[in-house]
Amino acid sequence: NVIGRTVTINGQPFTVIGIAPPRYTGMMRGWASEIWVPTMMTPLLDPSNGEARLTHRGSRWVALVGRLKPGTGIEQARARFDVLTRAMQAEHPEEWVPRWGDSVRERYVSVLPERATRVHPALRGAAYALAALLFVVVNLVLLIACMNLAGMLFARAVARRSEIAVRLAIGAARSRIVRQLLTESLLMALLAGIAGVVLAFWGLDLLMASIPALPEGIRVALDVRVDWRAIAYTIAFATLAGLLFGLAPALHASRSAVSTVLKDDALALAAPMRRSRARKSLVVAQVALSLLLLIGAALMLRSLENVRPTRLGFASENALVAPLALDEATYGRGETHQFYERLSREIAGLPGVRSVSLVEGVPGGFMGRVRRGTEIDGYAPRAGESLEIDASVVGPRYFTNLGVPIVLGRDFDERDRDGAPCVAIVNEVFARTYFAGTGSALGRRLAGFRGPEGARQMCEIVGVVRDDAWQSLHEMRPVFSLALLQSDHRRMTLIVQSAGDPRPLVAEVRRTLRGLDPNLPVQVQTLGEYFSVAQYPFRLMGLVLGACGVLALLLATIGIYGTVAYGVAQRRREVGIRMALGAERAEILRLVIGQGMGMVGMGLGVGLVLGAGLTRVLTSLPLDLPLLFGVSATDVVTFAGMTLLLALTGLAACYVPALRAAKVDPATTLRTS
């Protein structure tokens, strides 16, 4: 019954003519669209810029979605678009430049299969690399667990050697013994796989619940579910693990010498540890893989620590953030400026408020900078070079309030408004890139906002701010900023810094915004919460790697303890003889711990080599988003710290069985063996 009803969007009435299916969220991957309007009605939603978005040839906000004719391939479609776009480019060469700007591209319109658009091209490499890394890490943990399983099955096979020898003595075929033992290991693995699938449903609910709140009511739309492919992979992995890691113990057990075992030969009971090469190899491999995971987890956690707002150059302690979206139909240019000035005065007057700033998009946050085309006075672009540069619109004293050092010149202030000369502030990279060898950037000019007639205004550079990590998590790039009071921007972000804990101010800031405009969408949160959206991939990766590292450490400890304890039990008679011949308890401790730590030492050596190689490979990948930020891939502190942690854990795992061996009573042992 909603068909024909009227809804108001940005102050404009729209008539509902259809309802999309419940699961359809639109073509914006990851974000849920809830309302669709015709493209040609863009000027109604964006009166100040909508007409230009439809008619300006430099606009790149439209994506065409279509279906190929039967028998038509993607290459044919590309060739057809090449013909069309090259004709347009020849007619309007000034509007057809590469978007990101280092070299001329062969195609100015990218024609891609739908599957290739599910991840944004700028994030595709990082997204696939992170997914692959998670996949490898989780499977490494599974591999370590399987090694523990194999060690346990070896121990069980030895403990059941009498039973297996009896079966063989009364005529059981060796293949039947192998089948029986494989069936047992396979059953354990499949039960574990089924339990894992059940836990995955619960884990996905936790994953979706961990996604931080998004600004301006944006809703995440991720189709994350346990489908038949995930279940099939899990069951297949469990089956393969049960077969592979159960086969060697089964074959070992089926080769038992019947006569020796049935005679309970003392030499068989006292099989020395040096003969257990398979178990030792499993422990070495466990330690190596565990160290690899621990190093990766530690590097990622240190990287996560470095992308906190306080590490990005902001004076961000005790700060609140509130994205603002003024109604284009209600606020003209003058009303917009009046609103911002009144807002700044009223918020600054609240008790406990230290400063108030306005910025188009907080760098490093969810709604970051945009790229704007510009022209730079006296700079001639190279062939194919684009002058689309990271840009932002900021209010008076923005850099001063946030503690970003101004290297040359001044910050924006109230004199930079309509009627005054247009001004701009650039960063050091901008100055070095476009004014190298030509003197100071101060006083030079660049093209800023478009005037009423559509021509760009030339803005004088009045300040240069220091390059800092806050500018980009990717790489240092040129950035320029323009004055808010010389623009008509209606989408800004309010930053309120308080003298103490900012959370008590949330209600007051929200009440002030509602009082200024009851129709204004309001979302007030701390700067840490705001950054949590952009930091979520880092936090998720750190959480998964950290959990996997801890689990790997636990599994390695269990593996070391189990192998050493099993060896001590097998050598109980030998230990008794040594002590009867005069060996001291300290010597027994050194003997057992030395042999156990020998395995740990070999594993640590292999793990260090693997860790150094893998981290170098990961950091050399051509990704737009770095996997590590502010920490070297071969950080000595991380490598040494994780090696020491695993060595101490291994020592503790060896000490308990060694202490038990040192307490062996020689008389009792020799009498019962």
N, C-alpha and C positions, 0 to 999 in steps of 0.2 A: 504493500500500500504506500510505499515511498515514491513510486513513479509519479511524476508530475508535481511533486513537492518542490519548494524553493529552499535552497540553502545559501547562506551568505559566506563568501570567501573573499578576504581582503576588502571587505566593504561592498562587494559587488554581488548581486543576486544571480544565482545559477539554477536552472531547472534540472532536476534529476530525470534522466531518460533511460537509465539502465543500471543493472546491478551485476557486478563481476562475480565469478565463482568464489566461494569462501577461501580456497587455498591459493588463489591468484594474487600475487603481491606486486606485479609489474616487472619491468625489465631492469630496474635498478638493483643489481645483485647485492644481497645482504641487507637492503633497506626496504621496508614495506611501504608501498604506495597505497593510499586508501581512497583517494579521489583522483579522477582523470577528467581533464577538460580539453577541448580542441586546441590544437597548436595555434590557430589563427586568433584565439582569444587571449594570447599572451599579453597584449597591451592592457587588457582589463586587470590582469593580476599584477602587472608591473608597469604602471603608467609612465614612470620616469624613463624606463629603458626598454620596455617591451617592444615598441615599434622598431628601435634600432636592432634589437635581437633578431627580428624577422627580416630586416632589409639590409643590414650591414654585411658585406661579404666576408668580413673577418670573423663573424660569429662561428663558434664551433660547438655549440651546445646541443645540436640536433644529431640524433642517431637514427638512421633509416633502418627499418626492420621489414624484410620481405622474404618471399619464398621463390626459389628458382623454378623455372619451368621444367617439366620432365625432360630428361636427357641433357640438361644444361649443367655444366660443372662450375666450380668456384673460379677456375682460371678464366673461363669465358666471361663470367660476370666482371672479374677484375679488368679484363681487356676492354669491355664495353665502357666501364666507368673511366678507364684511362683516357679513352677517346673523348668522352664528355668533359672531364676535368681539365685535360690539357688544352682544350679549346677555350674553356673559361679562363684558365691561367694565362693564356696568350693574350686574351682580351683585357684582363685586369691583373697584370703582373704584380702591382703594388700590394694587392690584398692576398696573394697566394705565396706565403712563406712557410717554411717548416715550423711546426708548433714549438718544439723544445730546443731547436735552434743550433745545432753544431754543424750540420752539413745539409746539403740539398737532398731531399728524399725523392725517390723515383716516383712515388705515388702520393698525391695530395689528398686522396680519399682512400681509406683503408677498407677493403672488402674482406670480411672475415666470416667463417662459419659460426653459427650461434654458439657452439661449445667454446670457441676461443674467446668469447666476450664475457664468460661467467666470472672471470677475475680481471680487474682493471689492468690494462697493459703495464702501467707504471708499477703495479704491485705483483704482477704475475710471477716474476722470477723469485721474489722474496716469499710469496705464498707457497709456491711449489717447493722451494728449498726448505721452508719451515715444516711443511707437511712431510717431506721426505725424511728430514732429520728426526721428527717425532716418530715416524714409522721405524727408522733404524734403531732409535734408542729403545723403544718398547720391545722390539724383537731381540735386542741385545740382552735386556733383562730376562726375557723368556728363555734365551739361550743359556744364561747363567743358571736359571732355575732348572732347566733340563740337565745341565751338568751335575747339579746337586742330585737330581733324580737318578742319573746314571751311577753316581757314586753310591747312593743308597741301594740301588739294585745290585751292584757289585757286592756290597756287604751282605745283603740278604742271600745272594747266591752262595757265598762262602758259608754263611751260617746254616744253609740248608743242604750242604754238600752230602751229609750222611743220608738224608731223605732221597736226594737225587741218585746217590750211589746205589741205594737199595732198589729204586725203580729200574735203574739200568741193569742191576744184577739179575732181576727176575724177568728181564726180557723187554723192557720198554725201549723203543727206538729213540735214537738221539734227536731225530726230527720232532718226535712227540714232546720230548722235554723242552726243546726250543719253543714249540708252539704254546705249550702251557705257560712258560715264563713270559713270552711275548704277549699272550692274552692278558696276563695280569698287569703288565706295564701299560698296555694299550687301554685297558679298562680304567686305570688310574688317570691316564692322560685325558680320555674322553670325559670322565666325570669332572675333571678340572676345567675342561673347555666349556662344558655346559654351565658350570658355576660362573665362569667368566662372562658368558653371554648374559646370564641373569644379572650379574653385577653391572654390566655395561648399560642396561636400561636405567638403573639407578644413577650411574655415573654421568650419563648424558643429562639427566635432570639437574644434577649439580653443576655441570658445565654451563648449561643455559642460564641457571640462576646466578652464576658468577659474572655474567656480562654486566658491566656497570651501566647505570642510567645514562641515557643519551640526552643531549640538549634539545630543546624546542620540540619535545614529544616525538622525536624520531624513533621508530620501532625497528628492532632487528628482525630480519626474516631469513633465517638459516634453516635449510632443510637437513637437519642433523638427526639421523635416526638409525637404528640398528635394522638394516634390511637383510635380504637373503644373501647378498654378497658378503656382508660382514660376518654373518653366521657361518656361511660356507667356508670362508677363509679361516675362521677360528677353529671349526671342527677339523678342517684339513690340516692346519698347523698342529693341533693336538694329536691327530692320528699319526702324522709324520714324526712328531717328537717321540711319541710312545714307541713307534717301530724302530727309529734310528737309535735312540738312547737306551732302548731295552734289548737291542740285538746283541751288542757286545757282551753284556753280562750273561745273557742267555747262552751264547756260544761258549763263553768261559765256563759256565756251570756245567754244560753238557759234556765238556771234555774231562770231567773228573776221572781220576784213576781209581777204579772201583776197589781193587784189592788194597791199595794204600789207605783209602779213606775208611774202609770197613775194618782194617786192622788198627785204625786210630793212630796212625804213625805220628810219633812225636814231632818229627821234622815238618810234617804237614801242618800240625797245630801251631808250630812256631815259625810260620813263614815270615821271613824278615820283610821289613818295609821296603827294602830296596827292590824287591821283586814286584811290588805293586805299581808298576810303571803307569798303568792306565789311570789309576786313581790319582797319582801324583800329577800326571799330565792334565787331568781335569781340574785339579786345584790351581795349577799354574795358569791355566786358561781363565778360570773364574777370577783370579786376582787381577790378571791383565785387563779383562773386560770391565771389571769393577772400577779399576783405577781410571780407565778411559771414560767411563760414565761420570765418575766423581769429578774429574778435571773439567769435563764439559758442563756439568751442573754448576760447579764453582765459578767458572768463567761467565756463564749466563747470569748467575745471581749477582756477581760483581758488576756486570754490564747493566743489569736492571737497577742497581743502586745508583749508577751514574746517570740514568735518564730521569731521576727524580727532578721535580721542578727546582729544588734548591741547588741542584748540581748543574742546572742549565743557564746560570747567570741571572736568574730572576731574583729580585728581593721578594720572594713569594711566600715567606712565612706569614701566617695570619692574614690570608687574602681570600676574598669571596669573588665569584664570577657569576655574571648574569647576562646571558645572550639577549639582545633586544631586537625586535622586528617590528618597526613602525608601519602602520597601514599607509600604503602609497597613496590611496585615494583621499585620506584625511590630512596627511602631512605634506604640505608643500615645502619648498626649500627654506623659507623663512621660519615656518612652524617647526621644522626639524631642528634648526639651530637653537630656537628658543627652548624647545623641549630638552635638548642636551645640556644647555646652560643652566636651566632650572633644576634639572635632575642632579647635576654636579653640585650645585649649591645646597640642595636639601639633603643629599646623602652625606656631603662633607660636614653638615651641621649635626649629624647624629652623634650621640656620645660614644667615644671610643674609636671613631673613624680617624685614621691618620692621613689618608690621601684617597683621591678618586681619579680613575683614569678610564679612557675610552679607546678601544682599538677595534679595527675591523675583524680581526681574527687572531686569537692568541697563538703565537708561534709554538709549534710542538703539540698543540691541542687538537681536538676533534675538528673544529672549524678553523683551520689555519689560513695562511696567506693564499692569495690568488696570484696568477701571473697576468701582467698587463703589458700590452705592447707600448713601446715608447720610442722617442727619438732623443738622441743625445747631441747637444750642440757641439760641433767640432769633431765628432766621431763618425767615421765612415765605416759602416759594417762590412765585413768581409763577404765574399760571394757566398750566398746561401745562409749567412748568419742571421739568426732571428734576434730581435731585440724585445722579445717577450720575457720579462724579468719579474722575479718575485716582488710583490708590492703589497703595501698595506696602507690604510687610512687610520691615523691616530689623532687623539685629542691633545689639548694643551698639557705640557709637562709630562707626557707619557713616559719618555725615557728616564727623566729625572726621578719620577715616582717609583719606577720599577728598578732603579739602581743600575741602569745600563750606562756605562761611562760614555760621555761625549768627548771624543778626541779633539775635534776642531769645531768651532762655531758654537751654536746655541740650540736649545730645544724649541719646539713649537710653544707659543703662548697665545693670549687672547688677541693680540694685534694681528695674528694670521687668520683673517676672516674675509668674507666677501667684500670686495672693493679694494682690498690691499693686494700688493703684488703676490702672485702665486709662489709658494716656497716648497722646498723638498729637503729631506734628510736622507743620506745614503750611508751604507756601511763601508768599512775599509776595503772589502773585496771589490765593491763597486768602484771606489776611487782608484784602486790599483789596476782594475781591468780596463777602464775606459779613459783614465786620465794619466796613465803611466808616462812619465817623461815630459808632461805638459804643465807641471806645477800643481798647486793645490786644487782640490775639487770645489772649494768654496768660491761662490760667485759664478760657477758654470751653470748651465741650464739643461733641463730635460723636459720632454713633453709629458704633461700630467693629465688633468681632467679635460674632457671635451667641453667647449663653450656652448652657448645657446645655438650657434650656427653649425655646430658639429665639428668645428676645428679645434685642435688640441691647443691648450694654453701652455706656454713655456714657463717652467717653474725654476726659480733660482735656488741652488743648493746652499742652504744656510747652516748645515751641520753635518758632521761625520761621526758616527757612533762606532764603538769598538767591535771588532769581530768576536763573537762568543759562541759557545756551543748552543745557546738558545736559538740561534738563527736557523739551524737545521740539524736533524739527526742523520742526514745523509752525507752532505759535504758542504763546505763553505761556498755560498753562492752570492752573487750580487743581489742586494736588496735596496729598494728605495721606499720611502714613506712620504705620504702627502698629508696636508693639514685637514682635519675633520671639518672645521668651520669654513673651509673653502670648497666643500663638496655638498652633495645632497644625499649622502649615504644614509639609509634608514635601517640598515642591518649592522649593528655594532655589538661589541661586548663590553659590559661594564666590569671594571676591576676595582674592588674596594679593599683597601688595606687597613687593618685595625691595629690598635696598640697591643692587644692581647688576643685571646682565643676568638676567632671570627664567628664561631657558630652561634653565640647569642645574638649576633647582628642579623642573622638570616631573616628572622620574622620582621624586623624593623625595615630592612631593605625591601623585602617583598611588599610590605604595607605601603612604603613610600612609592614604589612603582605602581601599585594598584591605585593609589591616590592621584597620581599624575595622569594615568590612562587606564580606566577599568577594563578596556578591551585588549590591553597589551598582554600577550602570552608571557608568563613570568616563570622562570626556573632559576632559583638562586642556589648555588652550591659552593663549597670550598674549592680553591684552586687545585688542591690535590685530587678531589673528586672529579673535577673537570679534566685534569690530565689523565685520569685513570682510563678514559676511553682510548686515547692514543697509546697509552702504555699497556693496554690489555694484552696485545700479542706477546709483549715482553714478559708480562707477569704470568701469562699462561704457559709460555715456554719455560720460564724459570721454575714454575710450580711443578710442571711435568718432569723436567730434568732433575729438579731437586728430589722429588718423590722417587724417581727411578734410581738416582744416585744412592739415596738412603736404603732403598730396597736391595740394590746391588751390593752395598756394603754388608747388609744383614745376611744376604745369601752367601756372600764370600766367607763371612765369619762362620756361618753354619757349616759350609763346605770344609773350611780349614779344620774346625773343631772336630767334625765327623771323621775326617780322614786320619788326623793325628790320634783321636781317641780309638778308632778302629785298629790302627797300627799298634797302639799300646796294648790293647786287649789281645792281639795276635802274638805279641812278643812278651806276654806276661811271664812265661817260663824262662825266657832269656834274661829278663830283668831280674828274676829271682836268683838265677845262677850268678849274674854279675854281682848282686849284693851279697850272696853267700861267699863269693870269692874276695870280698872286701871293698867293693865299690861304695862310695859315699852317696848320700841322697843328692848332694849338690851335683855330682857327676851325672847321675841319672837325669836330673833336671836339665843340665846342659846338653846331654845327648838327645833327649826328646825335643826340647825347644830348638836346638840347632838344626835337627833334621826338618822340623816343621817350618822354621824360618828360612831354610834353604829353598823350599818350595815358594814361600812368599816372596823371597828376594828375586827369584827367577821371574815370577809373575809381575813384580813391580818393574823390572827391567824391560820386559816386553811391553807392559802397559805404557811406560814413558815414551817408548819409541812410537807406539801406535797413537798416543795422544798428541805428540808433536806433529806427526804426519797428518792426522785427521783435522786438527785445528787449522793447520796451514791451508789445507785443501778448502775447508769451509770459508775461511776469510778471503780466499782468492777467487771465490765465485763472483761473477759479474752481476751483483744484485743491487737494486736501487736502495734497499734498506739493509744496513749492516747487521749481521748477526751479533757482532760484538761492538760495544760502544764504550770508548774510554778505557779499554783494557787490551793488552796485547794478546795475540793468540798463543804466544809462548811465554806467558807471564811466569816468571821464576817463582814468585811468592805462591801463586796458585798451584803450580806443579809440585813445589816442595811441600806445601802444606797438605795437599791431598795424599802425597806419597807417605808423609809422616803419619797421617791419620790412619791410612790403611795398614802401615807397618805396625803401629801400636795396637790396632785392632787384631791383626794377625798374631801378635805376641800374646795378647790376652787369650785368644782362642787356643794357642799352643800351651799356655801356662797351666790351664786347668787339667788337661789330660796328663801333662808332665808331673804335676803335683800328685795326681793319683798314682802314677807309676812310681814316684819316689816313696810312696807310703806302702808299697808292696811288702808283705811279710815273706822273707825267703823260705822259711821252714814250711809255712802253710802252702805256698805256691809249689814247692818241690814235692810235697807229700801228696797233693791233689792232682799233679800233672803226670 
